[in-house]
């Protein structure tokens, strides 16, 4: 089977960015907006049980749905086994990895998950972003 890809999401973020000509960093702005949308989806799934553990679990669930395939490494950090924008990232590495970082940072901030920090940590066969425990 092929890994899950989400090119429609990337195209949506890029299209949003291209239609905002008043911003100094339109892709970053659009990616952050999408990250906040993901956070809203997490909050909706968590319902009344929005404690840190439940929010983290629901965040992983939502990210799995977008094809990121989250897992915990030996240090308890959340790594992403898959980049749903893999083909695009091969050609536009800096742009796509920056977009992924902005998405994850905005999602974490919106959820108030202060113990997590999104970082660029490219590793072969994985998404370039890791969610590190602070």
N, CA, C and O atoms as a Tinker XYZ file with bonds, in Angstrom:
   536  protein
     1  N      0.835000   -1.187000    0.000000    73     2
     2  CA     0.000000    0.000000    0.000000    64     1     3
     3  C      0.875000    1.244000    0.000000    63     2     4     5
     4  O      2.002000    1.223000    0.495000    81     3
     5  N      0.355000    2.309000   -0.550000    73     3     6
     6  CA     1.074000    3.570000   -0.587000    64     5     7
     7  C      0.785000    4.388000    0.661000    63     6     8     9
     8  O     -0.313000    4.309000    1.213000    81     7
     9  N      1.776000    5.189000    1.122000    73     7    10
    10  CA     1.506000    6.060000    2.267000    64     9    11
    11  C      0.431000    7.093000    1.921000    63    10    12    13
    12  O      0.297000    7.509000    0.770000    81    11
    13  N     -0.315000    7.488000    2.923000    73    11    14
    14  CA    -1.375000    8.480000    2.775000    64    13    15
    15  C     -0.778000    9.834000    2.374000    63    14    16    17
    16  O      0.225000   10.255000    2.951000    81    15
    17  N     -1.362000   10.502000    1.424000    73    15    18
    18  CA    -0.918000   11.825000    0.984000    64    17    19
    19  C     -2.103000   12.777000    1.030000    63    18    20    21
    20  O     -3.245000   12.348000    0.864000    81    19
    21  N     -1.851000   14.058000    1.253000    73    19    22
    22  CA    -2.899000   15.066000    1.343000    64    21    23
    23  C     -2.549000   16.267000    0.460000    63    22    24    25
    24  O     -2.390000   17.379000    0.964000    81    23
    25  N     -2.431000   16.055000   -0.820000    73    23    26
    26  CA    -2.073000   17.140000   -1.723000    64    25    27
    27  C     -3.164000   18.203000   -1.800000    63    26    28    29
    28  O     -2.864000   19.367000   -2.066000    81    27
    29  N     -4.407000   17.833000   -1.576000    73    27    30
    30  CA    -5.479000   18.810000   -1.590000    64    29    31
    31  C     -5.289000   19.855000   -0.488000    63    30    32    33
    32  O     -5.557000   21.038000   -0.700000    81    31
    33  N     -4.827000   19.419000    0.683000    73    31    34
    34  CA    -4.591000   20.352000    1.781000    64    33    35
    35  C     -3.460000   21.316000    1.419000    63    34    36    37
    36  O     -3.580000   22.523000    1.629000    81    35
    37  N     -2.374000   20.787000    0.880000    73    35    38
    38  CA    -1.263000   21.651000    0.478000    64    37    39
    39  C     -1.717000   22.644000   -0.582000    63    38    40    41
    40  O     -1.378000   23.826000   -0.523000    81    39
    41  N     -2.479000   22.163000   -1.542000    73    39    42
    42  CA    -2.970000   23.050000   -2.598000    64    41    43
    43  C     -3.866000   24.135000   -2.010000    63    42    44    45
    44  O     -3.830000   25.284000   -2.450000    81    43
    45  N     -4.664000   23.767000   -1.019000    73    43    46
    46  CA    -5.543000   24.752000   -0.375000    64    45    47
    47  C     -4.730000   25.819000    0.349000    63    46    48    49
    48  O     -5.027000   27.010000    0.252000    81    47
    49  N     -3.704000   25.386000    1.073000    73    47    50
    50  CA    -2.855000   26.337000    1.788000    64    49    51
    51  C     -2.152000   27.256000    0.796000    63    50    52    53
    52  O     -2.100000   28.468000    1.002000    81    51
    53  N     -1.611000   26.687000   -0.278000    73    51    54
    54  CA    -0.928000   27.498000   -1.287000    64    53    55
    55  C     -1.896000   28.462000   -1.966000    63    54    56    57
    56  O     -1.566000   29.626000   -2.193000    81    55
    57  N     -3.082000   27.976000   -2.286000    73    55    58
    58  CA    -4.071000   28.836000   -2.941000    64    57    59
    59  C     -4.485000   29.976000   -2.025000    63    58    60    61
    60  O     -4.617000   31.115000   -2.472000    81    59
    61  N     -4.689000   29.679000   -0.744000    73    59    62
    62  CA    -5.003000   30.735000    0.224000    64    61    63
    63  C     -3.878000   31.767000    0.250000    63    62    64    65
    64  O     -4.124000   32.973000    0.270000    81    63
    65  N     -2.658000   31.279000    0.251000    73    63    66
    66  CA    -1.509000   32.175000    0.308000    64    65    67
    67  C     -1.445000   33.084000   -0.908000    63    66    68    69
    68  O     -1.145000   34.272000   -0.785000    81    67
    69  N     -1.721000   32.541000   -2.059000    73    67    70
    70  CA    -1.613000   33.325000   -3.288000    64    69    71
    71  C     -2.702000   34.372000   -3.420000    63    70    72    73
    72  O     -2.547000   35.334000   -4.173000    81    71
    73  N     -3.795000   34.201000   -2.705000    73    71    74
    74  CA    -4.882000   35.170000   -2.797000    64    73    75
    75  C     -4.768000   36.278000   -1.763000    63    74    76    77
    76  O     -5.574000   37.208000   -1.766000    81    75
    77  N     -3.792000   36.197000   -0.889000    73    75    78
    78  CA    -3.586000   37.227000    0.138000    64    77    79
    79  C     -2.361000   38.054000   -0.244000    63    78    80    81
    80  O     -1.235000   37.713000    0.120000    81    79
    81  N     -2.581000   39.121000   -0.966000    73    79    82
    82  CA    -1.450000   39.925000   -1.432000    64    81    83
    83  C     -1.011000   40.993000   -0.434000    63    82    84    85
    84  O     -0.029000   41.694000   -0.676000    81    83
    85  N     -1.727000   41.127000    0.687000    73    83    86
    86  CA    -1.377000   42.149000    1.665000    64    85    87
    87  C     -0.443000   41.638000    2.756000    63    86    88    89
    88  O     -0.124000   42.379000    3.686000    81    87
    89  N     -0.009000   40.408000    2.663000    73    87    90
    90  CA     0.809000   39.798000    3.703000    64    89    91
    91  C      2.260000   39.670000    3.261000    63    90    92    93
    92  O      2.549000   39.398000    2.095000    81    91
    93  N      3.160000   39.869000    4.204000    73    91    94
    94  CA     4.587000   39.718000    3.917000    64    93    95
    95  C      4.945000   38.240000    3.740000    63    94    96    97
    96  O      5.904000   37.915000    3.040000    81    95
    97  N      4.192000   37.361000    4.361000    73    95    98
    98  CA     4.477000   35.936000    4.297000    64    97    99
    99  C      3.175000   35.158000    4.106000    63    98   100   101
   100  O      2.682000   34.548000    5.054000    81    99
   101  N      2.616000   35.170000    2.907000    73    99   102
   102  CA     1.291000   34.577000    2.706000    64   101   103
   103  C      1.208000   33.072000    2.947000    63   102   104   105
   104  O      0.198000   32.598000    3.466000    81   103
   105  N      2.225000   32.316000    2.591000    73   103   106
   106  CA     2.169000   30.868000    2.815000    64   105   107
   107  C      2.174000   30.587000    4.314000    63   106   108   109
   108  O      1.421000   29.741000    4.796000    81   107
   109  N      3.019000   31.293000    5.039000    73   107   110
   110  CA     3.074000   31.114000    6.482000    64   109   111
   111  C      1.736000   31.473000    7.122000    63   110   112   113
   112  O      1.249000   30.749000    7.990000    81   111
   113  N      1.143000   32.583000    6.700000    73   111   114
   114  CA    -0.158000   32.994000    7.244000    64   113   115
   115  C     -1.229000   31.945000    6.961000    63   114   116   117
   116  O     -2.014000   31.602000    7.845000    81   115
   117  N     -1.261000   31.439000    5.741000    73   115   118
   118  CA    -2.267000   30.443000    5.367000    64   117   119
   119  C     -2.035000   29.131000    6.123000    63   118   120   121
   120  O     -2.990000   28.480000    6.546000    81   119
   121  N     -0.771000   28.746000    6.290000    73   119   122
   122  CA    -0.449000   27.518000    7.020000    64   121   123
   123  C     -0.863000   27.646000    8.479000    63   122   124   125
   124  O     -1.410000   26.705000    9.053000    81   123
   125  N     -0.606000   28.805000    9.082000    73   123   126
   126  CA    -0.993000   29.024000   10.472000    64   125   127
   127  C     -2.515000   28.975000   10.619000    63   126   128   129
   128  O     -3.037000   28.440000   11.597000    81   127
   129  N     -3.207000   29.533000    9.652000    73   127   130
   130  CA    -4.667000   29.484000    9.663000    64   129   131
   131  C     -5.149000   28.031000    9.615000    63   130   132   133
   132  O     -6.073000   27.659000   10.338000    81   131
   133  N     -4.527000   27.216000    8.767000    73   131   134
   134  CA    -4.892000   25.812000    8.690000    64   133   135
   135  C     -4.557000   25.093000    9.997000    63   134   136   137
   136  O     -5.314000   24.224000   10.431000    81   135
   137  N     -3.442000   25.440000   10.624000    73   135   138
   138  CA    -3.088000   24.854000   11.916000    64   137   139
   139  C     -4.142000   25.144000   12.974000    63   138   140   141
   140  O     -4.461000   24.283000   13.794000    81   139
   141  N     -4.683000   26.363000   12.954000    73   139   142
   142  CA    -5.758000   26.711000   13.895000    64   141   143
   143  C     -7.036000   25.927000   13.572000    63   142   144   145
   144  O     -7.783000   25.562000   14.480000    81   143
   145  N     -7.290000   25.666000   12.280000    73   143   146
   146  CA    -8.439000   24.829000   11.901000    64   145   147
   147  C     -8.275000   23.416000   12.451000    63   146   148   149
   148  O     -9.234000   22.825000   12.947000    81   147
   149  N     -7.073000   22.880000   12.365000    73   147   150
   150  CA    -6.808000   21.549000   12.920000    64   149   151
   151  C     -7.077000   21.577000   14.427000    63   150   152   153
   152  O     -7.705000   20.667000   14.967000    81   151
   153  N     -6.598000   22.625000   15.100000    73   151   154
   154  CA    -6.821000   22.744000   16.542000    64   153   155
   155  C     -8.311000   22.774000   16.865000    63   154   156   157
   156  O     -8.746000   22.158000   17.838000    81   155
   157  N     -9.091000   23.482000   16.060000    73   155   158
   158  CA   -10.543000   23.509000   16.269000    64   157   159
   159  C    -11.141000   22.117000   16.123000    63   158   160   161
   160  O    -12.039000   21.738000   16.875000    81   159
   161  N    -10.643000   21.360000   15.155000    73   159   162
   162  CA   -11.117000   19.985000   14.964000    64   161   163
   163  C    -10.765000   19.127000   16.177000    63   162   164   165
   164  O    -11.572000   18.311000   16.622000    81   163
   165  N     -9.553000   19.317000   16.711000    73   163   166
   166  CA    -9.133000   18.581000   17.910000    64   165   167
   167  C    -10.047000   18.922000   19.079000    63   166   168   169
   168  O    -10.521000   18.030000   19.783000    81   167
   169  N    -10.297000   20.221000   19.287000    73   167   170
   170  CA   -11.158000   20.657000   20.399000    64   169   171
   171  C    -12.559000   20.072000   20.262000    63   170   172   173
   172  O    -13.165000   19.649000   21.246000    81   171
   173  N    -13.060000   20.053000   19.046000    73   171   174
   174  CA   -14.392000   19.486000   18.805000    64   173   175
   175  C    -14.421000   18.008000   19.185000    63   174   176   177
   176  O    -15.368000   17.548000   19.823000    81   175
   177  N    -13.400000   17.275000   18.800000    73   175   178
   178  CA   -13.351000   15.839000   19.127000    64   177   179
   179  C    -13.172000   15.607000   20.616000    63   178   180   181
   180  O    -13.696000   14.640000   21.169000    81   179
   181  N    -12.422000   16.506000   21.271000    73   179   182
   182  CA   -12.166000   16.345000   22.702000    64   181   183
   183  C    -13.409000   16.668000   23.524000    63   182   184   185
   184  O    -13.577000   16.160000   24.633000    81   183
   185  N    -14.277000   17.513000   22.977000    73   183   186
   186  CA   -15.492000   17.873000   23.701000    64   185   187
   187  C    -15.199000   18.533000   25.029000    63   186   188   189
   188  O    -14.360000   19.429000   25.120000    81   187
   189  N    -15.891000   18.090000   26.049000    73   187   190
   190  CA   -15.714000   18.677000   27.383000    64   189   191
   191  C    -14.437000   18.222000   28.059000    63   190   192   193
   192  O    -14.023000   18.830000   29.047000    81   191
   193  N    -13.804000   17.185000   27.567000    73   191   194
   194  CA   -12.612000   16.606000   28.196000    64   193   195
   195  C    -11.352000   17.158000   27.539000    63   194   196   197
   196  O    -10.662000   16.447000   26.808000    81   195
   197  N    -11.055000   18.439000   27.803000    73   195   198
   198  CA    -9.943000   19.086000   27.118000    64   197   199
   199  C     -8.689000   19.193000   27.975000    63   198   200   201
   200  O     -7.959000   20.180000   27.890000    81   199
   201  N     -8.441000   18.193000   28.791000    73   199   202
   202  CA    -7.192000   18.137000   29.540000    64   201   203
   203  C     -6.030000   17.869000   28.586000    63   202   204   205
   204  O     -6.241000   17.453000   27.447000    81   203
   205  N     -4.822000   18.105000   29.046000    73   203   206
   206  CA    -3.630000   17.978000   28.203000    64   205   207
   207  C     -3.516000   16.589000   27.582000    63   206   208   209
   208  O     -3.252000   16.473000   26.385000    81   207
   209  N     -3.710000   15.538000   28.371000    73   207   210
   210  CA    -3.579000   14.167000   27.839000    64   209   211
   211  C     -4.610000   13.897000   26.747000    63   210   212   213
   212  O     -4.284000   13.331000   25.704000    81   211
   213  N     -5.848000   14.301000   26.991000    73   211   214
   214  CA    -6.893000   14.058000   26.002000    64   213   215
   215  C     -6.656000   14.900000   24.749000    63   214   216   217
   216  O     -6.834000   14.411000   23.634000    81   215
   217  N     -6.258000   16.157000   24.924000    73   215   218
   218  CA    -5.980000   16.998000   23.757000    64   217   219
   219  C     -4.828000   16.414000   22.933000    63   218   220   221
   220  O     -4.878000   16.409000   21.703000    81   219
   221  N     -3.802000   15.927000   23.616000    73   219   222
   222  CA    -2.668000   15.327000   22.903000    64   221   223
   223  C     -3.124000   14.089000   22.140000    63   222   224   225
   224  O     -2.758000   13.906000   20.979000    81   223
   225  N     -3.906000   13.253000   22.773000    73   223   226
   226  CA    -4.412000   12.039000   22.122000    64   225   227
   227  C     -5.284000   12.390000   20.913000    63   226   228   229
   228  O     -5.154000   11.784000   19.850000    81   227
   229  N     -6.170000   13.372000   21.083000    73   227   230
   230  CA    -7.046000   13.788000   19.986000    64   229   231
   231  C     -6.243000   14.465000   18.875000    63   230   232   233
   232  O     -6.580000   14.331000   17.698000    81   231
   233  N     -5.186000   15.190000   19.241000    73   231   234
   234  CA    -4.312000   15.810000   18.241000    64   233   235
   235  C     -3.684000   14.731000   17.371000    63   234   236   237
   236  O     -3.649000   14.857000   16.147000    81   235
   237  N     -3.193000   13.679000   17.996000    73   235   238
   238  CA    -2.594000   12.576000   17.245000    64   237   239
   239  C     -3.625000   11.930000   16.330000    63   238   240   241
   240  O     -3.313000   11.564000   15.197000    81   239
   241  N     -4.846000   11.791000   16.817000    73   239   242
   242  CA    -5.937000   11.214000   16.028000    64   241   243
   243  C     -6.196000   12.055000   14.768000    63   242   244   245
   244  O     -6.304000   11.524000   13.662000    81   243
   245  N     -6.293000   13.363000   14.958000    73   243   246
   246  CA    -6.568000   14.259000   13.830000    64   245   247
   247  C     -5.392000   14.256000   12.850000    63   246   248   249
   248  O     -5.597000   14.198000   11.638000    81   247
   249  N     -4.170000   14.318000   13.366000    73   247   250
   250  CA    -2.994000   14.288000   12.486000    64   249   251
   251  C     -2.927000   12.975000   11.701000    63   250   252   253
   252  O     -2.521000   12.958000   10.539000    81   251
   253  N     -3.325000   11.886000   12.343000    73   251   254
   254  CA    -3.372000   10.590000   11.658000    64   253   255
   255  C     -4.353000   10.661000   10.484000    63   254   256   257
   256  O     -4.093000   10.118000    9.411000    81   255
   257  N     -5.475000   11.335000   10.704000    73   255   258
   258  CA    -6.474000   11.487000    9.653000    64   257   259
   259  C     -5.967000   12.275000    8.457000    63   258   260   261
   260  O     -6.433000   12.073000    7.336000    81   259
   261  N     -5.018000   13.167000    8.689000    73   259   262
   262  CA    -4.416000   13.931000    7.592000    64   261   263
   263  C     -3.199000   13.216000    7.000000    63   262   264   265
   264  O     -2.559000   13.730000    6.083000    81   263
   265  N     -2.884000   12.041000    7.522000    73   263   266
   266  CA    -1.819000   11.235000    6.939000    64   265   267
   267  C     -0.437000   11.435000    7.524000    63   266   268   269
   268  O      0.536000   10.938000    6.956000    81   267
   269  N     -0.307000   12.147000    8.643000    73   267   270
   270  CA     1.020000   12.396000    9.221000    64   269   271
   271  C      1.590000   11.189000    9.969000    63   270   272   273
   272  O      2.799000   11.128000   10.192000    81   271
   273  N      0.756000   10.239000   10.357000    73   271   274
   274  CA     1.175000    9.026000   11.064000    64   273   275
   275  C      2.039000    9.318000   12.303000    63   274   276   277
   276  O      3.198000    8.905000   12.358000    81   275
   277  N      1.476000   10.031000   13.299000    73   275   278
   278  CA     2.251000   10.351000   14.500000    64   277   279
   279  C      2.568000    9.124000   15.346000    63   278   280   281
   280  O      1.802000    8.162000   15.388000    81   279
   281  N      3.721000    9.182000   16.020000    73   279   282
   282  CA     4.103000    8.148000   16.981000    64   281   283
   283  C      5.010000    8.802000   18.023000    63   282   284   285
   284  O      5.551000    9.886000   17.803000    81   283
   285  N      5.164000    8.123000   19.157000    73   283   286
   286  CA     6.038000    8.634000   20.213000    64   285   287
   287  C      7.407000    7.975000   20.098000    63   286   288   289
   288  O      7.508000    6.752000   20.000000    81   287
   289  N      8.452000    8.782000   20.111000    73   287   290
   290  CA     9.798000    8.210000   20.105000    64   289   291
   291  C     10.181000    7.816000   21.527000    63   290   292   293
   292  O      9.384000    7.958000   22.455000    81   291
   293  N     11.396000    7.324000   21.691000    73   291   294
   294  CA    11.821000    6.821000   23.005000    64   293   295
   295  C     11.884000    7.914000   24.070000    63   294   296   297
   296  O     11.871000    7.604000   25.262000    81   295
   297  N     11.953000    9.188000   23.670000    73   295   298
   298  CA    11.986000   10.296000   24.626000    64   297   299
   299  C     10.604000   10.893000   24.894000    63   298   300   301
   300  O     10.481000   11.862000   25.643000    81   299
   301  N      9.573000   10.321000   24.288000    73   299   302
   302  CA     8.220000   10.815000   24.488000    64   301   303
   303  C      7.824000   11.952000   23.559000    63   302   304   305
   304  O      6.746000   12.528000   23.704000    81   303
   305  N      8.693000   12.279000   22.602000    73   303   306
   306  CA     8.367000   13.289000   21.609000    64   305   307
   307  C      7.436000   12.693000   20.563000    63   306   308   309
   308  O      7.422000   11.481000   20.351000    81   307
   309  N      6.670000   13.541000   19.920000    73   307   310
   310  CA     5.791000   13.072000   18.851000    64   309   311
   311  C      6.504000   13.292000   17.526000    63   310   312   313
   312  O      6.817000   14.422000   17.149000    81   311
   313  N      6.752000   12.198000   16.834000    73   311   314
   314  CA     7.370000   12.238000   15.503000    64   313   315
   315  C      6.278000   11.929000   14.481000    63   314   316   317
   316  O      5.247000   11.347000   14.817000    81   315
   317  N      6.512000   12.317000   13.257000    73   315   318
   318  CA     5.548000   12.107000   12.180000    64   317   319
   319  C      6.195000   11.211000   11.130000    63   318   320   321
   320  O      7.128000   11.624000   10.442000    81   319
   321  N      5.695000    9.984000   11.012000    73   319   322
   322  CA     6.298000    9.000000   10.100000    64   321   323
   323  C      6.142000    9.374000    8.632000    63   322   324   325
   324  O      6.922000    8.930000    7.789000    81   323
   325  N      5.150000   10.176000    8.328000    73   323   326
   326  CA     4.818000   10.432000    6.933000    64   325   327
   327  C      4.599000   11.921000    6.692000    63   326   328   329
   328  O      4.034000   12.624000    7.530000    81   327
   329  N      5.049000   12.380000    5.552000    73   327   330
   330  CA     4.701000   13.727000    5.094000    64   329   331
   331  C      3.614000   13.564000    4.036000    63   330   332   333
   332  O      3.868000   13.000000    2.972000    81   331
   333  N      2.403000   14.053000    4.318000    73   331   334
   334  CA     1.329000   13.903000    3.347000    64   333   335
   335  C      1.554000   14.717000    2.075000    63   334   336   337
   336  O      0.807000   14.579000    1.106000    81   335
   337  N      2.576000   15.560000    2.079000    73   335   338
   338  CA     2.903000   16.391000    0.918000    64   337   339
   339  C      4.243000   15.959000    0.321000    63   338   340   341
   340  O      4.972000   16.778000   -0.239000    81   339
   341  N      4.560000   14.681000    0.442000    73   339   342
   342  CA     5.887000   14.157000    0.101000    64   341   343
   343  C      6.378000   14.582000   -1.282000    63   342   344   345
   344  O      7.490000   15.091000   -1.419000    81   343
   345  N      5.562000   14.375000   -2.289000    73   343   346
   346  CA     6.005000   14.687000   -3.648000    64   345   347
   347  C      6.350000   16.173000   -3.782000    63   346   348   349
   348  O      7.363000   16.527000   -4.385000    81   347
   349  N      5.511000   17.029000   -3.221000    73   347   350
   350  CA     5.793000   18.471000   -3.250000    64   349   351
   351  C      7.055000   18.800000   -2.467000    63   350   352   353
   352  O      7.832000   19.664000   -2.872000    81   351
   353  N      7.261000   18.117000   -1.352000    73   351   354
   354  CA     8.433000   18.412000   -0.521000    64   353   355
   355  C      9.740000   18.034000   -1.208000    63   354   356   357
   356  O     10.795000   18.571000   -0.870000    81   355
   357  N      9.678000   17.121000   -2.161000    73   355   358
   358  CA    10.886000   16.739000   -2.893000    64   357   359
   359  C     11.381000   17.882000   -3.788000    63   358   360   361
   360  O     12.583000   18.049000   -3.992000    81   359
   361  N     10.450000   18.648000   -4.306000    73   359   362
   362  CA    10.803000   19.764000   -5.199000    64   361   363
   363  C     10.907000   21.081000   -4.444000    63   362   364   365
   364  O     11.794000   21.890000   -4.714000    81   363
   365  N      9.999000   21.291000   -3.496000    73   363   366
   366  CA     9.911000   22.563000   -2.769000    64   365   367
   367  C     10.158000   22.333000   -1.278000    63   366   368   369
   368  O      9.320000   22.671000   -0.441000    81   367
   369  N     11.299000   21.764000   -0.961000    73   367   370
   370  CA    11.588000   21.338000    0.416000    64   369   371
   371  C     11.412000   22.466000    1.421000    63   370   372   373
   372  O     10.679000   22.311000    2.398000    81   371
   373  N     12.057000   23.575000    1.204000    73   371   374
   374  CA    12.013000   24.672000    2.171000    64   373   375
   375  C     10.586000   25.191000    2.352000    63   374   376   377
   376  O     10.146000   25.444000    3.474000    81   375
   377  N      9.878000   25.343000    1.251000    73   375   378
   378  CA     8.510000   25.843000    1.310000    64   377   379
   379  C      7.587000   24.878000    2.051000    63   378   380   381
   380  O      6.842000   25.291000    2.939000    81   379
   381  N      7.632000   23.601000    1.691000    73   379   382
   382  CA     6.728000   22.611000    2.291000    64   381   383
   383  C      7.087000   22.348000    3.751000    63   382   384   385
   384  O      6.198000   22.247000    4.597000    81   383
   385  N      8.371000   22.235000    4.054000    73   383   386
   386  CA     8.763000   22.006000    5.449000    64   385   387
   387  C      8.420000   23.224000    6.309000    63   386   388   389
   388  O      7.997000   23.073000    7.455000    81   387
   389  N      8.600000   24.422000    5.765000    73   387   390
   390  CA     8.193000   25.631000    6.479000    64   389   391
   391  C      6.697000   25.659000    6.713000    63   390   392   393
   392  O      6.234000   26.059000    7.781000    81   391
   393  N      5.939000   25.234000    5.709000    73   391   394
   394  CA     4.484000   25.166000    5.836000    64   393   395
   395  C      4.102000   24.181000    6.939000    63   394   396   397
   396  O      3.266000   24.496000    7.786000    81   395
   397  N      4.704000   22.994000    6.934000    73   395   398
   398  CA     4.419000   21.997000    7.967000    64   397   399
   399  C      4.742000   22.543000    9.357000    63   398   400   401
   400  O      3.970000   22.351000   10.297000    81   399
   401  N      5.876000   23.220000    9.486000    73   399   402
   402  CA     6.266000   23.793000   10.774000    64   401   403
   403  C      5.245000   24.835000   11.228000    63   402   404   405
   404  O      4.835000   24.835000   12.389000    81   403
   405  N      4.832000   25.720000   10.323000    73   403   406
   406  CA     3.841000   26.745000   10.671000    64   405   407
   407  C      2.504000   26.120000   11.061000    63   406   408   409
   408  O      1.854000   26.581000   11.999000    81   407
   409  N      2.092000   25.076000   10.348000    73   407   410
   410  CA     0.838000   24.384000   10.680000    64   409   411
   411  C      0.917000   23.836000   12.102000    63   410   412   413
   412  O      0.014000   24.057000   12.910000    81   411
   413  N      1.994000   23.124000   12.401000    73   411   414
   414  CA     2.129000   22.476000   13.706000    64   413   415
   415  C      2.274000   23.493000   14.836000    63   414   416   417
   416  O      1.693000   23.312000   15.906000    81   415
   417  N      3.042000   24.560000   14.611000    73   415   418
   418  CA     3.205000   25.586000   15.646000    64   417   419
   419  C      1.877000   26.254000   15.974000    63   418   420   421
   420  O      1.538000   26.426000   17.145000    81   419
   421  N      1.128000   26.629000   14.946000    73   419   422
   422  CA    -0.155000   27.290000   15.170000    64   421   423
   423  C     -1.129000   26.350000   15.875000    63   422   424   425
   424  O     -1.879000   26.777000   16.753000    81   423
   425  N     -1.121000   25.085000   15.500000    73   423   426
   426  CA    -2.001000   24.097000   16.132000    64   425   427
   427  C     -1.669000   23.974000   17.623000    63   426   428   429
   428  O     -2.568000   24.000000   18.464000    81   427
   429  N     -0.394000   23.841000   17.944000    73   427   430
   430  CA     0.045000   23.704000   19.336000    64   429   431
   431  C     -0.341000   24.945000   20.147000    63   430   432   433
   432  O     -0.860000   24.832000   21.258000    81   431
   433  N     -0.085000   26.117000   19.586000    73   431   434
   434  CA    -0.414000   27.364000   20.283000    64   433   435
   435  C     -1.916000   27.471000   20.530000    63   434   436   437
   436  O     -2.347000   27.815000   21.631000    81   435
   437  N     -2.702000   27.178000   19.511000    73   435   438
   438  CA    -4.160000   27.284000   19.629000    64   437   439
   439  C     -4.706000   26.313000   20.668000    63   438   440   441
   440  O     -5.691000   26.616000   21.342000    81   439
   441  N     -4.081000   25.158000   20.802000    73   439   442
   442  CA    -4.518000   24.156000   21.769000    64   441   443
   443  C     -3.962000   24.425000   23.173000    63   442   444   445
   444  O     -4.409000   23.817000   24.146000    81   443
   445  N     -3.000000   25.325000   23.275000    73   443   446
   446  CA    -2.395000   25.621000   24.571000    64   445   447
   447  C     -1.538000   24.485000   25.091000    63   446   448   449
   448  O     -1.397000   24.316000   26.302000    81   447
   449  N     -0.964000   23.702000   24.189000    73   447   450
   450  CA    -0.103000   22.584000   24.583000    64   449   451
   451  C      1.313000   23.117000   24.812000    63   450   452   453
   452  O      2.208000   22.924000   23.989000    81   451
   453  N      1.490000   23.783000   25.933000    73   451   454
   454  CA     2.737000   24.487000   26.229000    64   453   455
   455  C      3.935000   23.567000   26.384000    63   454   456   457
   456  O      5.076000   24.015000   26.277000    81   455
   457  N      3.695000   22.306000   26.631000    73   455   458
   458  CA     4.804000   21.360000   26.801000    64   457   459
   459  C      5.345000   20.823000   25.480000    63   458   460   461
   460  O      6.313000   20.063000   25.462000    81   459
   461  N      4.718000   21.221000   24.377000    73   459   462
   462  CA     5.188000   20.776000   23.063000    64   461   463
   463  C      5.727000   21.954000   22.274000    63   462   464   465
   464  O      5.231000   23.075000   22.387000    81   463
   465  N      6.745000   21.687000   21.477000    73   463   466
   466  CA     7.308000   22.689000   20.589000    64   465   467
   467  C      7.574000   22.030000   19.240000    63   466   468   469
   468  O      8.222000   20.985000   19.169000    81   467
   469  N      7.069000   22.646000   18.167000    73   467   470
   470  CA     7.304000   22.125000   16.820000    64   469   471
   471  C      8.701000   22.554000   16.379000    63   470   472   473
   472  O      9.087000   23.712000   16.537000    81   471
   473  N      9.450000   21.603000   15.824000    73   471   474
   474  CA    10.808000   21.880000   15.354000    64   473   475
   475  C     11.059000   21.171000   14.037000    63   474   476   477
   476  O     10.527000   20.092000   13.777000    81   475
   477  N     11.883000   21.804000   13.212000    73   475   478
   478  CA    12.326000   21.142000   11.984000    64   477   479
   479  C     13.413000   20.150000   12.357000    63   478   480   481
   480  O     14.448000   20.526000   12.907000    81   479
   481  N     13.175000   18.892000   12.058000    73   479   482
   482  CA    14.140000   17.825000   12.327000    64   481   483
   483  C     14.022000   16.785000   11.224000    63   482   484   485
   484  O     13.489000   15.696000   11.436000    81   483
   485  N     14.510000   17.122000   10.082000    73   483   486
   486  CA    14.398000   16.231000    8.923000    64   485   487
   487  C     15.144000   14.922000    9.179000    63   486   488   489
   488  O     16.293000   14.913000    9.619000    81   487
   489  N     14.458000   13.824000    8.891000    73   487   490
   490  CA    15.040000   12.493000    8.955000    64   489   491
   491  C     14.524000   11.714000    7.759000    63   490   492   493
   492  O     13.367000   11.879000    7.373000    81   491
   493  N     15.350000   10.876000    7.166000    73   491   494
   494  CA    14.904000   10.112000    6.003000    64   493   495
   495  C     13.640000    9.315000    6.309000    63   494   496   497
   496  O     13.531000    8.663000    7.347000    81   495
   497  N     12.690000    9.383000    5.381000    73   495   498
   498  CA    11.465000    8.609000    5.497000    64   497   499
   499  C     10.442000    9.155000    6.471000    63   498   500   501
   500  O      9.460000    8.476000    6.771000    81   499
   501  N     10.646000   10.381000    6.981000    73   499   502
   502  CA     9.703000   10.971000    7.918000    64   501   503
   503  C      9.387000   12.407000    7.522000    63   502   504   505
   504  O     10.070000   12.999000    6.687000    81   503
   505  N      8.353000   12.951000    8.127000    73   503   506
   506  CA     8.041000   14.364000    7.986000    64   505   507
   507  C      9.186000   15.146000    8.626000    63   506   508   509
   508  O      9.836000   14.667000    9.555000    81   507
   509  N      9.419000   16.338000    8.124000    73   507   510
   510  CA    10.525000   17.164000    8.596000    64   509   511
   511  C     10.271000   17.807000    9.955000    63   510   512   513
   512  O     11.184000   18.397000   10.532000    81   511
   513  N      9.049000   17.705000   10.479000    73   511   514
   514  CA     8.695000   18.355000   11.737000    64   513   515
   515  C      8.532000   17.302000   12.833000    63   514   516   517
   516  O      7.967000   16.229000   12.621000    81   515
   517  N      9.052000   17.653000   14.018000    73   515   518
   518  CA     8.850000   16.831000   15.215000    64   517   519
   519  C      8.210000   17.721000   16.271000    63   518   520   521
   520  O      8.463000   18.925000   16.311000    81   519
   521  N      7.398000   17.141000   17.109000    73   519   522
   522  CA     6.792000   17.864000   18.223000    64   521   523
   523  C      7.541000   17.434000   19.485000    63   522   524   525
   524  O      7.304000   16.360000   20.037000    81   523
   525  N      8.441000   18.299000   19.918000    73   523   526
   526  CA     9.326000   18.001000   21.051000    64   525   527
   527  C      8.697000   18.395000   22.368000    63   526   528   529
   528  O      8.027000   19.423000   22.467000    81   527
   529  N      8.912000   17.583000   23.364000    73   527   530
   530  CA     8.507000   17.932000   24.735000    64   529   531
   531  C      9.497000   18.962000   25.258000    63   530   532   533
   532  O     10.705000   18.843000   25.054000    81   531
   533  N      8.966000   19.976000   25.936000    73   531   534
   534  CA     9.861000   21.006000   26.494000    64   533   535
   535  C      9.976000   20.859000   27.993000    63   534   536
   536  O     10.683000   21.634000   28.637000    81   535
